[in-house]
């Protein structure tokens, strides 16, 4: 029965179906959960709550849930000694794709096949099935494959999405809608100011620390459906699906402030740095290279005006009538 059929039912019939669905899900061995756009758990059946040690009335954020289970060595097995780096890397991909499937281990010895289905609004359905019975040699090969894929989609230094991942998402954003010319969101090119000077004066260790601090600080401020990726050197691409130019500009203004107040060097607490950004609208059916070029030209304008600021692609001003 489809969604439309349920909507057409009388309230009593709909309530009865929902009650039976909830009862069946709680009796199922398949693990099912729903997360809202803020990545807070809003529903989980009994099997899911038991696997990840969630109280009956608890609604934790996904990141909080993973952190506490990591510290308690239960739930998902995380092969890392740096939880925060793992979390940033995972969040850079989580919720960015309509459907994602992968395998994961639990500390209790089970091996799970998991799928994540995400709406454009950010609501996510997670379903996990026990596949422990698969032969151990095949399991090892599949885990090696998943690790290689993850490495290809993640920037090794900063932990955010790689150029390959974010450029793929830009193409998907521009071609997911058949209404050619319709604005589908904003893309922003972010570039750390005077980065070559910082590297030359303080060394590459400091430069790497600043890149990591920038990635962490910016990623904390974006939605689950937004995508931040490092596209090369000190340049990052931020995709904001469905965002209007005014919303993108307001968000980036907050990011400018956050970076100005960031203190990335523990032994030089007075050290500060800034970044500049260019914003362009993404139009359905547009060549991704053309959209990126417009945002990059806006970035260049921000740099020429003195850095530590935002510039809009001129076509945005003509669309909105702004001066």
PAZAPA-4460 file (N, C-alpha, C; in steps of 0.05 Angstrom, whole numbers, plus 32768, in hexadecimal, padded with zeros to 4 digits):
% residues 323
    n_x    n_y    n_z   ca_x   ca_y   ca_z    c_x    c_y    c_z   seq   type   mol
   8011   7FE8   8000   8000   8000   8000   8011   8019   8000     1      X     A
   800C   802C   7FEE   801D   8043   7FEB   8015   8059   7FFF     2      X     A
   8024   806F   7FFF   801F   8086   8011   8004   8092   800A     3      X     A
   7FFE   8095   7FF0   7FE5   80A2   7FE8   7FCD   8091   7FF2     4      X     A
   7FCF   8077   7FF0   7FB9   8066   7FF9   7FB4   8069   8017     5      X     A
   7FC9   806C   8027   7FC6   8070   8044   7FB9   808C   8049     6      X     A
   7FC2   80A0   803A   7FB6   80BB   803E   7F98   80BB   8038     7      X     A
   7F90   80AA   8025   7F74   80AA   801D   7F62   809A   8031     8      X     A
   7F6E   808C   8044   7F5F   807C   8057   7F52   808E   806C     9      X     A
   7F3E   8082   8079   7F32   808F   8090   7F46   8090   80A7    10      X     A
   7F44   80A3   80B9   7F57   80A5   80D0   7F59   808C   80E0    11      X     A
   7F43   807D   80E4   7F44   8065   80F4   7F54   8050   80E6    12      X     A
   7F50   804D   80CC   7F5F   8039   80BD   7F7D   8040   80BD    13      X     A
   7F84   8059   80BA   7FA0   8061   80BA   7FAD   805C   80D5    14      X     A
   7F9E   8062   80EA   7FA9   805D   8105   7FAE   803F   810A    15      X     A
   7F9B   802F   8100   7F9E   8012   8104   7FB7   8007   80F5    16      X     A
   7FBB   8011   80DD   7FD2   8009   80CD   7FEC   8011   80DB    17      X     A
   7FED   802A   80E4   8005   8034   80F2   800B   8023   810B    18      X     A
   7FF6   801C   811A   7FF9   800C   8132   8005   7FF1   812B    19      X     A
   7FFA   7FE3   8117   8003   7FC9   810F   8020   7FCB   8104    20      X     A
   8026   7FE0   80F6   8041   7FE4   80EB   8055   7FE6   8102    21      X     A
   804E   7FF6   8116   8060   7FFA   812D   8064   7FE0   813C    22      X     A
   804E   7FD0   813F   8050   7FB7   814D   8062   7FA3   813E    23      X     A
   805E   7FA2   8123   806E   7F90   8113   808B   7F97   8113    24      X     A
   8091   7FB1   8112   80AD   7FBA   8112   80BA   7FB3   812C    25      X     A
   80AC   7FB6   8142   80B8   7FB0   815C   80BD   7F92   815F    26      X     A
   80AE   7F81   8151   80B2   7F64   8153   80C7   7F5A   813F    27      X     A
   80CF   7F6C   812D   80E1   7F64   8118   80FE   7F63   8121    28      X     A
   810E   7F51   8115   812B   7F50   811B   813A   7F65   810B    29      X     A
   812D   7F70   80F6   8139   7F85   80E6   8139   7F9F   80F7    30      X     A
   8150   7FAD   80F7   8153   7FC6   8107   814B   7FDE   80F7    31      X     A
   8138   7FEE   8101   812C   8004   80F2   812D   801D   8104    32      X     A
   8135   8033   80F8   8135   804D   8106   8130   8064   80F3    33      X     A
   8126   807A   80FE   8121   8092   80EE   812E   80AA   80FD    34      X     A
   813E   80B9   80EE   814B   80D1   80F8   8140   80EA   80EA    35      X     A
   813D   8100   80FA   8133   8119   80EE   8149   8129   80E1    36      X     A
   8143   8140   80D5   8157   814F   80C6   816E   8159   80D8    37      X     A
   816A   815A   80F2   8180   8161   8105   8190   8148   810D    38      X     A
   8189   8131   8102   8196   8117   8108   8190   810E   8124    39      X     A
   8178   8115   812E   816F   810B   8148   815D   80F3   8143    40      X     A
   8160   80DE   8153   8150   80C6   8151   8133   80CD   8158    41      X     A
   8120   80C6   8146   8104   80CB   814B   80F4   80B1   814E    42      X     A
   80FE   809C   8143   80F1   8081   8146   8106   806C   8143    43      X     A
   8104   8057   8154   8115   803F   8151   8105   8028   815C    44      X     A
   8106   8011   814D   80F8   7FFA   8157   810A   7FEC   816C    45      X     A
   80FF   7FD8   8178   810D   7FCA   818F   8128   7FC0   8186    46      X     A
   812A   7FB3   816F   8143   7FA7   8166   8159   7FBD   8163    47      X     A
   8151   7FD4   8158   8165   7FE9   8154   816E   7FF4   816F    48      X     A
   815B   7FF9   8182   8162   8003   819C   8174   7FF0   81AB    49      X     A
   8170   7FD7   81A9   8180   7FC3   81B7   819C   7FC2   81AB    50      X     A
   819E   7FC4   8191   81B9   7FC2   8183   81CA   7FDA   818A    51      X     A
   81BE   7FF2   818E   81CD   800A   8193   81C9   8016   81AF    52      X     A
   81BD   8005   81C1   81BB   800C   81DD   81AD   8027   81E1    53      X     A
   8194   8029   81D7   8184   8041   81D9   816C   803B   81EB    54      X     A
   8168   804C   81FF   8151   8049   8210   8137   804D   8201    55      X     A
   8121   8042   820D   8107   8041   81FF   80FD   805D   81F7    56      X     A
   8102   8071   8208   80F8   808C   8203   810E   80A0   81FA    57      X     A
   8126   8095   81F6   813C   80A6   81EE   813A   80AF   81D1    58      X     A
   8142   80C8   81CC   8144   80D2   81B0   815F   80E1   81AD    59      X     A
   8175   80D2   81AD   818F   80E0   81AC   8196   80E9   818F    60      X     A
   81A7   80FC   818D   81B3   8102   8173   81C4   80EB   816B    61      X     A
   81C6   80E6   8150   81D6   80CF   8147   81F3   80D2   8150    62      X     A
   81FE   80EA   814E   821A   80ED   8157   821E   80E7   8174    63      X     A
   820B   80EF   8185   820D   80E9   81A2   820B   80CB   81A7    64      X     A
   81F9   80BE   8198   81F6   80A1   819B   8210   8093   8194    65      X     A
   821C   809A   817D   8234   808D   8175   824B   8093   8188    66      X     A
   824D   80AB   8193   8263   80B2   81A5   8261   80A1   81BF    67      X     A
   8249   80A0   81CB   8247   8092   81E4   824C   8074   81E1    68      X     A
   8243   8068   81CB   8247   804C   81C6   8265   8046   81C0    69      X     A
   8272   8059   81B2   828F   8056   81AD   829E   8056   81C7    70      X     A
   8298   8068   81D9   82A6   8069   81F3   82A0   8050   8204    71      X     A
   8288   8045   8201   8281   802D   8211   8288   8013   8202    72      X     A
   8294   8015   81EA   829C   7FFE   81DA   8284   7FEB   81D6    73      X     A
   826F   7FF6   81CB   8257   7FE7   81C5   824A   7FF3   81AC    74      X     A
   8235   7FE5   81A1   8229   7FEF   8189   823C   7FEA   8171    75      X     A
   823E   7FFE   8160   824F   7FFC   8148   826D   7FFB   814E    76      X     A
   827B   7FE9   8141   8298   7FE8   8144   82A4   7FFE   8133    77      X     A
   82B3   8010   813F   82C0   8026   8131   82DE   8022   8132    78      X     A
   82EA   801C   811B   8307   8016   811A   8316   8031   8118    79      X     A
   8316   8040   812E   8324   8059   812F   832C   805F   814C    80      X     A
   8342   806E   814F   834A   8078   8169   8343   8095   816D    81      X     A
   8337   80A1   8158   8330   80BE   8159   8312   80C0   8151    82      X     A
   8301   80BF   8165   82E4   80BF   815F   82DB   80D8   8150    83      X     A
   82E5   80EF   8158   82DD   8108   814C   82E4   8109   812E    84      X     A
   82FB   80FF   8127   8303   80FE   810B   82F0   80EB   80FC    85      X     A
   82EA   80D4   8108   82D8   80C1   80FB   82BD   80CD   80F8    86      X     A
   82B3   80DC   810C   8299   80E8   810B   8297   80FC   80F5    87      X     A
   82AB   810E   80F2   82AA   8122   80DD   82AA   8114   80C2    88      X     A
   82BB   8100   80BE   82BC   80F2   80A5   82A1   80E5   809E    89      X     A
   8294   80D9   80B2   827A   80CB   80AD   8264   80DF   80A8    90      X     A
   8263   80F5   80B8   824F   8109   80B4   8251   8117   8099    91      X     A
   8269   8117   808D   826D   8124   8073   825E   8114   805D    92      X     A
   8257   80FB   8062   8248   80EB   804F   822C   80E3   8058    93      X     A
   8227   80E3   8072   820D   80DA   807D   81F7   80EE   8075    94      X     A
   81E2   80E3   8069   81CB   80F2   8061   81CF   8103   8048    95      X     A
   81E5   80FF   8039   81EA   810F   8021   81E0   8101   8008    96      X     A
   81D7   80E8   800B   81CE   80D8   7FF4   81B2   80CD   7FFA    97      X     A
   81A2   80CC   7FE5   8187   80C2   7FE9   8186   80A7   7FF5    98      X     A
   8198   8095   7FEB   819A   807A   7FF7   81B7   8072   7FF8    99      X     A
   81BF   8068   800F   81DA   805E   8013   81D9   8043   8021   100      X     A
   81EA   8030   8018   81EA   8015   8024   8207   800F   802B   101      X     A
   820B   8002   8042   8225   7FFB   804B   8223   7FE5   8060   102      X     A
   823B   7FDA   8068   823C   7FC5   807C   824A   7FCF   8095   103      X     A
   8242   7FC4   80AC   824F   7FCD   80C5   824F   7FB6   80D9   104      X     A
   8262   7FB7   80EB   8264   7FA3   8101   825A   7FAE   811B   105      X     A
   824F   7F9C   812B   8247   7FA3   8147   825A   7F95   815A   106      X     A
   825E   7FA1   8171   826F   7F95   8185   8266   7F7A   818E   107      X     A
   824C   7F74   818B   8242   7F5A   8194   8248   7F44   817F   108      X     A
   8256   7F4A   816A   825E   7F36   8156   824D   7F36   813D   109      X     A
   8237   7F44   813D   8226   7F44   8125   8231   7F56   810F   110      X     A
   822B   7F4F   80F7   8233   7F5E   80DF   8219   7F66   80D1   111      X     A
   8216   7F81   80CC   81FC   7F8B   80C2   81FF   7F97   80A7   112      X     A
   81E9   7F94   8097   81E6   7FA2   807E   81D3   7FB9   8084   113      X     A
   81DC   7FD2   8080   81CC   7FEA   8087   81C6   7FFA   806E   114      X     A
   81AD   8005   806E   81A6   8018   8059   819C   8031   8066   115      X     A
   81A2   8048   805A   8198   8062   8063   818A   806E   804B   116      X     A
   8170   8075   804F   8160   8082   803B   8159   809E   8045   117      X     A
   8162   80B3   8037   815F   80CE   8040   814D   80DE   802D   118      X     A
   8139   80EC   8038   8129   80FE   8029   8138   8118   8024   119      X     A
   812F   8128   8011   813B   8142   800C   813A   8154   8024   120      X     A
   8125   814F   8035   8122   815F   804D   8136   8158   8064   121      X     A
   8143   8142   8061   8156   8139   8075   814D   8123   8087   122      X     A
   8133   811B   8086   812A   8104   8095   8137   80EB   808A   123      X     A
   813F   80D9   809C   814E   80C1   8094   8142   80A8   80A0   124      X     A
   813F   8093   808F   8137   8078   8098   8150   8067   8098   125      X     A
   8156   805A   80AE   816C   8047   80B0   8161   802B   80B5   126      X     A
   816A   8018   80A5   8162   7FFC   80A7   817B   7FEB   80A7   127      X     A
   817D   7FD9   80BB   8194   7FC7   80BD   818B   7FAA   80C0   128      X     A
   8199   7F99   80B1   8193   7F7C   80B2   81AC   7F6D   80B9   129      X     A
   81A9   7F57   80C8   81BF   7F46   80D0   81C8   7F34   80B9   130      X     A
   81E2   7F38   80B1   81ED   7F27   809B   8206   7F18   80A5   131      X     A
   8206   7F12   80BF   821E   7F05   80CC   8224   7EEB   80BF   132      X     A
   8210   7EDE   80B3   8215   7EC3   80A8   8226   7EC3   808E   133      X     A
   822A   7EDA   8083   823C   7EDB   806B   8258   7ED1   8072   134      X     A
   8264   7EC2   8060   827F   7EB6   8065   8293   7ECC   806D   135      X     A
   82A5   7EC5   807F   82B9   7ED8   8089   82CC   7EE3   8074   136      X     A
   82D3   7ED2   8060   82E5   7EDB   804B   82D8   7EF0   8039   137      X     A
   82BE   7EEC   8033   82AF   7F00   8024   82AB   7F19   8034   138      X     A
   82A6   7F16   804E   82A3   7F2C   805F   82BB   7F3E   805F   139      X     A
   82D3   7F32   8061   82EC   7F42   8061   82EF   7F51   8047   140      X     A
   82E9   7F44   8030   82EC   7F52   8017   82D9   7F6A   8014   141      X     A
   82C0   7F66   801E   82AD   7F7B   801C   82B4   7F92   802F   142      X     A
   82C0   7F8D   8046   82C8   7FA2   8058   82DF   7FB2   804C   143      X     A
   82F2   7FA3   803F   8308   7FB1   8032   82FE   7FC3   801C   144      X     A
   82EA   7FBA   800D   82DE   7FCA   7FF8   82D2   7FE3   8003   145      X     A
   82C3   7FE1   8019   82B5   7FF8   8026   82CA   800C   8030   146      X     A
   82E0   8002   803B   82F4   8014   8045   8301   8024   802E   147      X     A
   8306   8016   8018   8312   8024   8001   82FF   8039   7FF6   148      X     A
   82E5   8032   7FF5   82D1   8045   7FEB   82CF   805E   7FFD   149      X     A
   82CF   8059   8017   82CE   806F   802A   82E6   8081   8027   150      X     A
   82FE   8076   8023   8316   8086   8020   8314   8097   8007   151      X     A
   8308   808D   7FF2   8306   809C   7FD9   82F2   80B3   7FDB   152      X     A
   82DF   80B1   7FEE   82CB   80C5   7FF0   82D1   80D9   8007   153      X     A
   82E7   80D6   8015   82EE   80E7   802B   8309   80F4   8027   154      X     A
   830A   810E   802D   8324   811C   802C   8335   8112   8043   155      X     A
   834C   8108   803D   835D   80FA   8052   8365   810D   8068   156      X     A
   836C   8126   8062   8376   8139   8076   8360   8143   8088   157      X     A
   834A   814E   807C   8336   815C   808C   831F   814A   8095   158      X     A
   831A   8134   8088   8305   8122   808F   82EA   8128   8083   159      X     A
   82E7   8140   8075   82CE   8146   8067   82CE   8137   804C   160      X     A
   82B9   813C   803D   82B6   812E   8023   82CD   8136   8010   161      X     A
   82D4   8122   8000   82EA   8127   7FEC   82DE   8137   7FD4   162      X     A
   82F1   8140   7FC3   82E8   814E   7FAB   82D6   813C   7F9A   163      X     A
   82DD   8123   7F98   82CC   8110   7F88   82B0   810F   7F92   164      X     A
   82AD   810D   7FAD   8292   810A   7FB9   8282   8124   7FB5   165      X     A
   828E   813B   7FBB   827E   8154   7FBB   8278   815C   7F9E   166      X     A
   828A   8156   7F8B   8283   815D   7F6F   826E   814A   7F64   167      X     A
   826D   8131   7F6D   8258   811F   7F65   823D   8129   7F70   168      X     A
   823E   8133   7F89   8225   813D   7F95   821C   8157   7F87   169      X     A
   822F   8167   7F7E   8227   817F   7F6E   8219   8177   7F55   170      X     A
   8223   8163   7F47   8216   8159   7F2E   81FA   814E   7F34   171      X     A
   81F8   813F   7F4A   81DE   8134   7F51   81CA   814A   7F58   172      X     A
   81D3   815F   7F66   81C2   8175   7F6D   81B7   8183   7F54   173      X     A
   81C8   8187   7F40   81C0   8195   7F28   81AF   8185   7F15   174      X     A
   81B1   816A   7F17   81A2   8159   7F04   818C   8149   7F11   175      X     A
   8187   814E   7F2B   8171   813E   7F38   8156   8149   7F31   176      X     A
   8155   8161   7F25   813B   816E   7F1E   813A   8172   7F00   177      X     A
   8124   8169   7EF4   8122   816B   7ED7   8119   8187   7ECD   178      X     A
   8112   8198   7EE0   8109   81B3   7ED9   8121   81C5   7ED4   179      X     A
   812C   81C3   7EBC   8145   81D2   7EB5   8142   81F0   7EBB   180      X     A
   8157   81FA   7EC7   8158   8217   7ECD   814E   821D   7EE9   181      X     A
   8140   820B   7EF5   8136   8210   7F10   814D   8210   7F24   182      X     A
   814D   8223   7F37   8161   8224   7F4B   815D   820D   7F5F   183      X     A
   8172   81FD   7F64   8170   81E5   7F75   8180   81E9   7F8F   184      X     A
   818C   8200   7F93   819B   8204   7FAB   81B3   8216   7FA5   185      X     A
   81C6   8218   7FB8   81DD   8229   7FB5   81F7   8218   7FB8   186      X     A
   820B   8221   7FAA   8226   8216   7FAE   8239   822C   7FB5   187      X     A
   824A   8227   7FC8   825C   823B   7FD3   8279   8231   7FD2   188      X     A
   828A   8241   7FC7   82A6   823A   7FC7   82B4   824A   7FDD   189      X     A
   82C0   823B   7FF0   82CD   8247   8008   82EB   8244   8005   190      X     A
   82FA   8259   800B   8317   8258   8009   8324   8267   8020   191      X     A
   8336   8259   802E   8344   8265   8045   8356   827B   803B   192      X     A
   8355   8292   8048   8364   82A9   8040   8382   82A7   8047   193      X     A
   8393   82B0   8034   83B0   82B1   8038   83BC   8296   8041   194      X     A
   83B2   8280   8036   83BB   8266   8040   83D7   8261   8038   195      X     A
   83E0   8269   8020   83FB   8265   8018   840F   8273   802B   196      X     A
   8407   828C   8033   8418   829B   8046   841A   828C   8061   197      X     A
   8403   8281   806A   8403   8272   8083   8415   825A   8082   198      X     A
   8413   824B   806B   8424   8233   8068   8442   823B   8067   199      X     A
   8448   8251   8058   8464   8259   8055   846F   8263   8070   200      X     A
   845F   8271   8080   846A   827D   8099   846A   8269   80B0   201      X     A
   8454   8259   80B2   8452   8247   80C9   8457   822A   80C3   202      X     A
   8458   8222   80AA   845D   8206   80A3   8444   81F7   809D   203      X     A
   8447   81E0   8090   8430   81D0   8088   8421   81C3   809F   204      X     A
   842F   81BE   80B5   8421   81B3   80CD   840B   81C6   80D6   205      X     A
   8412   81E0   80D7   83FE   81F4   80DF   83E9   81F6   80C9   206      X     A
   83F1   81F6   80B0   83DE   81F7   809A   83CA   81E0   809B   207      X     A
   83D3   81C8   80A1   83C1   81B1   80A4   83AE   81B5   80BB   208      X     A
   83B8   81BF   80D2   83A7   81C4   80E9   8391   81D8   80E3   209      X     A
   8397   81EC   80D3   8382   8200   80CB   836E   81F3   80B9   210      X     A
   8377   81E3   80A6   8364   81D5   8094   8350   81C4   80A4   211      X     A
   835B   81B5   80B7   834A   81A4   80C7   8337   81B4   80D8   212      X     A
   8340   81CA   80E4   832F   81DB   80F4   8319   81E7   80E3   213      X     A
   8320   81F0   80CB   830C   81FC   80B9   82F6   81E8   80B3   214      X     A
   82FE   81CF   80AB   82EB   81BB   80A4   82D8   81B4   80BB   215      X     A
   82E3   81B1   80D3   82D3   81AA   80EA   82C0   81C1   80F0   216      X     A
   82CA   81DA   80F1   82B9   81F1   80F8   82A2   81F5   80E4   217      X     A
   82A8   81F3   80CB   8293   81F7   80B6   827F   81E0   80B7   218      X     A
   8289   81C8   80B9   8277   81B1   80B8   8263   81B1   80CF   219      X     A
   826A   81BC   80E6   8258   81BD   80FD   8240   81CE   80F7   220      X     A
   8242   81E0   80E4   822D   81F4   80DF   821A   81ED   80C8   221      X     A
   821E   81D6   80BC   820D   81D0   80A4   81F8   81BB   80AB   222      X     A
   81E4   81BA   809A   81CE   81A6   809D   81D7   818A   8094   223      X     A
   81C7   8177   809C   81CE   815B   8094   81CD   8158   8076   224      X     A
   81BC   8167   8068   81BA   8164   804B   81CF   8175   803C   225      X     A
   81DD   8187   804A   81F2   8197   803D   820B   8186   803A   226      X     A
   821C   818D   8027   8235   817E   8022   824D   8191   8022   227      X     A
   8261   818B   8032   827A   819A   8032   8290   8188   8029   228      X     A
   829F   8191   8015   82B5   8181   800C   82CE   8192   8006   229      X     A
   82E5   8186   8009   82FE   8194   8002   8304   818E   7FE5   230      X     A
   8307   81A2   7FD5   830B   819E   7FB8   8328   81A2   7FB0   231      X     A
   8339   81AB   7FC2   8355   81AE   7FBC   8362   81C4   7FCD   232      X     A
   837A   81BE   7FD7   8388   81D3   7FE6   8378   81DD   7FFD   233      X     A
   8374   81F8   7FFE   8364   8205   8013   8348   820C   8009   234      X     A
   833F   81FF   7FF4   8325   8206   7FE8   8311   81F0   7FEE   235      X     A
   82F9   81F8   7FF6   82E3   81E5   7FFD   82CA   81ED   7FED   236      X     A
   82B9   81D9   7FE8   82A0   81DE   7FDB   8289   81D6   7FEE   237      X     A
   8276   81E8   7FF2   825F   81E3   8003   8246   81E3   7FF2   238      X     A
   8237   81CD   7FF3   821D   81CB   7FE5   8206   81CE   7FF8   239      X     A
   81F3   81E0   7FF1   81DC   81E5   8002   81C3   81E0   7FF2   240      X     A
   81BA   81C7   7FF0   81A2   81C0   7FE1   818A   81CF   7FEB   241      X     A
   817B   81DB   7FD8   8162   81E8   7FDF   8165   8203   7FEC   242      X     A
   817D   820C   7FF1   8181   8226   7FFF   817F   823D   7FEC   243      X     A
   8172   8253   7FF5   8171   826C   7FE6   818B   827B   7FEA   244      X     A
   8192   828D   7FD8   81AB   829C   7FDB   81AD   82AB   7FF5   245      X     A
   8197   82B6   7FFE   8197   82C5   8018   819D   82B3   802F   246      X     A
   8193   829A   802E   8198   8287   8043   81B6   827E   8043   247      X     A
   81C0   827A   802B   81DD   8273   8028   81EE   8289   8032   248      X     A
   81E8   82A2   802B   81F8   82B8   8034   81F7   82BB   8052   249      X     A
   81E0   82B8   805E   81DD   82BA   807C   81EE   82A5   808A   250      X     A
   81ED   828C   807F   81FD   8276   808B   821B   827C   8089   251      X     A
   8224   8285   8072   8240   828A   806E   8249   82A2   807F   252      X     A
   8238   82B5   8084   8240   82CB   8096   8245   82C0   80B2   253      X     A
   8235   82AE   80BB   823A   82A1   80D5   8254   8291   80D5   254      X     A
   8259   8285   80BE   8272   8275   80BC   828A   8287   80BD   255      X     A
   8289   829F   80B0   829F   82B2   80B1   82A5   82B9   80CE   256      X     A
   8290   82BE   80DE   8294   82C5   80FA   82A0   82AE   8109   257      X     A
   8296   8296   8104   82A0   827F   8113   82BE   827A   810D   258      X     A
   82C6   827E   80F4   82E3   827A   80ED   82F4   8290   80F9   259      X     A
   82EA   82A9   80F9   82F9   82BF   8105   82FF   82BA   8122   260      X     A
   82ED   82AD   8130   82F0   82A8   814C   82FD   828D   8153   261      X     A
   8303   827D   813E   830F   8263   8142   832C   8266   814A   262      X     A
   8335   8254   815C   8351   8254   8165   835D   8238   815F   263      X     A
   8367   8234   8147   836F   8219   813F   838A   820F   814A   264      X     A
   839A   8221   8155   83B5   8219   815F   83B7   821C   817D   265      X     A
   83B9   8205   818A   83B9   8204   81A8   83D1   8213   81B3   266      X     A
   83E7   8214   81A5   83FF   8221   81AF   8402   823E   81A6   267      X     A
   83EE   8247   8196   83EE   8263   818D   83D0   826D   818E   268      X     A
   83C7   8272   81A6   83AA   8277   81AB   83A1   8291   819D   269      X     A
   83B4   82A3   8197   83AC   82BC   818B   83AA   82BA   816C   270      X     A
   83B2   82A3   8161   83B2   82A0   8144   8395   829F   813A   271      X     A
   8390   82AE   8124   8376   82AF   8118   8379   82AD   80FA   272      X     A
   8364   82A4   80ED   8364   82A3   80D0   8348   82A9   80C5   273      X     A
   8344   82AD   80AC   832A   82B3   80A0   8327   82A4   8086   274      X     A
   8310   82A7   807A   830B   829B   805F   82F9   82AD   804F   275      X     A
   82F8   82A8   8036   82E6   82B7   8023   82D4   82A2   8015   276      X     A
   82BE   82AB   800A   82AB   8299   7FFD   829D   82A6   7FE6   277      X     A
   8296   8295   7FD2   8285   829E   7FBC   826D   828C   7FBB   278      X     A
   8256   8298   7FB6   823C   828A   7FB5   8230   828C   7F99   279      X     A
   8226   8275   7F8F   8217   8274   7F76   81FF   8262   7F79   280      X     A
   81EA   8267   7F6A   81D3   8256   7F69   81D9   823F   7F56   281      X     A
   81D0   8227   7F5D   81D1   8210   7F4B   81B7   820E   7F3D   282      X     A
   81B8   820B   7F23   81A0   820A   7F12   819D   81EE   7F06   283      X     A
   8185   81E3   7F08   8180   81C8   7EFE   8189   81C5   7EE1   284      X     A
   8198   81B0   7EDB   81A1   81AB   7EC0   81BB   81B9   7EB8   285      X     A
   81C5   81CA   7ECA   81DD   81D9   7EC4   81F6   81C7   7EC6   286      X     A
   820A   81CD   7EB5   8223   81BF   7EB6   8230   81C5   7ED1   287      X     A
   8238   81B1   7EE1   8244   81B6   7EFB   825D   81C8   7EF9   288      X     A
   826C   81C5   7EE4   8284   81D6   7EE1   827D   81F3   7EDE   289      X     A
   8266   81F9   7ED1   825E   8215   7ECE   8254   8220   7EE8   290      X     A
   8245   8210   7EF8   823C   8219   7F12   8253   821E   7F25   291      X     A
   8267   820C   7F24   827E   820F   7F35   828E   8228   7F2D   292      X     A
   8290   822D   7F13   829F   8244   7F09   8293   825E   7F13   293      X     A
   8278   8260   7F13   826B   8278   7F1C   8270   827D   7F3A   294      X     A
   826F   8268   7F4A   8275   826B   7F66   8292   8272   7F6B   295      X     A
   82A4   8267   7F5A   82C0   826D   7F5D   82C7   828A   7F55   296      X     A
   82B9   8294   7F41   82BD   82B0   7F3A   82B3   82C3   7F50   297      X     A
   829D   82BB   7F5D   8293   82CB   7F74   82A8   82CA   7F8A   298      X     A
   82B4   82B3   7F8F   82C9   82B2   7FA3   82E0   82C5   7F9C   299      X     A
   82E8   82C5   7F83   82FD   82D7   7F7A   82F6   82F4   7F7F   300      X     A
   82DD   82FB   7F7B   82D4   8317   7F81   82D7   831D   7F9F   301      X     A
   82D0   8309   7FB0   82D3   830D   7FCD   82F0   8312   7FD5   302      X     A
   8301   8302   7FC8   831E   8305   7FCD   8328   8321   7FC5   303      X     A
   831F   832A   7FAD   8328   8344   7FA3   831E   835B   7FB4   304      X     A
   8307   8357   7FC1   82FC   836C   7FD2   8309   836E   7FED   305      X     A
   831C   835B   7FF3   832B   835D   800C   832A   8344   801E   306      X     A
   831D   832E   8015   831C   8315   8024   830A   8317   803D   307      X     A
   8307   8300   804A   82F6   82FE   8062   82DA   8308   805D   308      X     A
   82CE   8301   8047   82B4   8309   803F   82A7   82F7   802B   309      X     A
   828E   82FD   8024   827F   82EC   8011   8278   82FD   7FF8   310      X     A
   8278   82F1   7FE1   826F   82FE   7FC9   825B   82EC   7FBB   311      X     A
   8247   82F8   7FAE   8232   82E9   7FA0   8238   82E9   7F82   312      X     A
   8231   82D3   7F75   8232   82D3   7F58   8220   82E9   7F4D   313      X     A
   8229   82F9   7F3A   8218   830F   7F30   81FC   8307   7F27   314      X     A
   81F9   82EE   7F1D   81DF   82E6   7F14   81CB   82E5   7F2B   315      X     A
   81D5   82E0   7F44   81C3   82E0   7F5B   81B8   82FC   7F60   316      X     A
   81CA   8310   7F5D   81C1   832C   7F62   81AC   8334   7F4D   317      X     A
   81B0   832B   7F34   819D   8332   7F1F   8182   8323   7F23   318      X     A
   8183   830B   7F2F   816B   82FC   7F34   815B   8309   7F4B   319      X     A
   8169   8313   7F60   815B   831D   7F78   8157   833B   7F77   320      X     A
   8164   8348   7F64   8161   8365   7F63   8173   8373   7F77   321      X     A
   8185   8365   7F84   8197   8371   7F97   81AB   8383   7F89   322      X     A
   81B5   8398   7F97   81C8   83AA   7F8A   81E3   839C   7F87   323      X     A
***
